[in-house]
């Protein structure tokens, strides 16, 4: 399996627990790969929903995936400030087709003013019953919410202003924007 290089493009695919394809992002630019993580950026990236609907992302968004943590982080860089969308999800895997993960419905949104909101709790509970999430997965996800909130509160990793500035600038250099 060849690891993508800085400036190359990959596809990202999210699935549901039952194996069904949930959403696809085409042409995510890779900014950095390491042994355990991938940092990329979506900017006017084509997104295809499971029902066939298609849309294009509106602003640059840094994406962070890790092969150990049960979440991924999208940093949206907007005129009104930086906001975050964090998906509780299986650790990401990369194969020759795409970077893939299972989306577990729960999300945390952080607004430019720092307010946090836990989203889709009802959807999580519905899917947990319908798709049979195990007690182990339920426990792992709830523990990873704690890790994620700690990262947010302590401005670790993608939540640090230095991270955002560094990777946004690298994207601008690679893209010529």
MORAZI-V904813 format. One record per pair of residues at least 24 apart in sequence whose ideal C-beta (glycine too) atoms are under 6 Angstrom apart, sorted by the first residue. I is the first residue (numbers start at 1). J is the second residue. D is the distance in whole Angstrom. If there is no record, write none. Layout:
I	J	D
I	J	D
This chain:
3	33	5
4	30	5
7	174	5
10	99	6
11	98	4
12	99	5
13	98	4
13	100	5
14	101	6
14	103	4
15	102	5
17	102	6
17	131	4
18	131	5
21	50	6
22	50	5
22	103	5
23	49	6
24	48	5
31	167	6
31	170	5
36	66	6
36	67	5
36	68	6
37	66	5
38	65	5
39	64	6
39	167	6
41	171	5
62	167	5
64	158	5
65	92	4
67	91	5
70	140	6
70	141	6
70	144	4
71	144	5
71	148	5
73	158	4
75	158	6
75	164	6
77	168	6
80	112	6
81	112	3
82	164	6
83	111	5
83	112	5
84	110	4
85	109	6
86	148	6
88	141	5
104	141	6
